[in-house]
Amino acid sequence: MLIILYSMSLFPHVPISPDDYQGWYNAGVNFSKLGKYQQAITAFDRAIKIKPDYPEAWNNRGNALKQIGRLQLALTNFNLAISFAPNSYLAWYNRGNVLNDLERYREAISSFEGAIQIKPDLYQAWYNLGNAWNSLGYYQKAIENYQQAIEIEPDLYQVWHDEGQAFFELGRYQEALKCFAQVIKLKPNHYEAWNFKGRTLFYLEDTEGEIISYEKAIEIKIHYQEAWNNLGKALSNLGDWYKAIACFDEAIKIQPDYSLAYYNKARCYALQEKVYLAIENLEEAINLAAGKPYREMAKTDTGFGNIRFNRKFQALIEGDIMY
């Protein structure tokens, strides 16, 4: 008996014999390409039922399960694929990806290394190996792996971006700046790179370049609250209070619970000795904080120096009252 797949396959009207494991596998691949992951899983099940030691089917079934959020089950499928085909670099690579998603970074590192050992020019594995080290806070190791990926594929703007962030975390701002410049060269509308370029230029004491970078990020993505907040901080550092507060307001308009923008707005008012407005916005930041230590920050932040000894400010940062 022939079973016909009509509507969901990329190749409608193609008959699949019940014992044609390759046909069912191909149907699963086609369903996956269409984003029909549950149907793909069903097709891979038919292939595996006929040929249980079919590593490609287990691997692609794992990918489909990952797409619908069944991460632990996907991991089991990748493990089975590897058990049947230990030299399948794709199975090792996909196993690493799902372990990254499960935040099991050490195991992910081992999987990516396994993929690279089999296929040394697999730049995706080098990149995601870097991401795993990055997630663990080992920024130098992350950089080394990002550079391996770039050596294979020099035009990977996202790798340049993540390498720049790693340099930034290490305080190596000149090297970070070069990375963000390369991102922008490859993808001029990469608003996150413009924003990070601005943050980097702050530490390099280039205020003009910092402001230009944030403005460029906002030009590309007008509803970019982080860039508005950073632009506000840069303008505040120049003493341009009116424009700074307008930027913080834009950030809050985009994200009403943006506690950091409220904190920076409070700081801006404190620098102007506008006590009531400073305390009002600091209180809002604290209320929205979700674990962020704004009380502790305000205790030592020199921006609040003008209102440091105000009784209501003291009560707020000590947590005695909510003003």
Buried (B, 14 or more C-beta within 10 A) or exposed (E): EEEEBEEBBEEEEBEBEEEBBBBBBBBBBBBBEEEBBEBBBBBBBBBBBBBEEBBBBBBBBBBBBBBEEBBEBBBBBBEBBBEBBEEBBBBBBBBBBBBBBBEBBEBBBBBBBBBBEBBEEBBBBBBBBBBBBBBBEBBEBBBBBBEBBBEBEEEBBBBBBBBBBBBBBBEBBEBBBBBBBBBBEBBEEBBBBBBBBBBBBBBEEBBEBBBBBBBBBBEBBEEBBBBBBBBBBBBBBEEBBEEBBBBBBBBBEBBEEBBBBBBBBBBBBBBBEBBEBBBBBBBBBBEBBEEBEBBEBBEEBEBBEBBBEBEBBEBBBEEEEEE
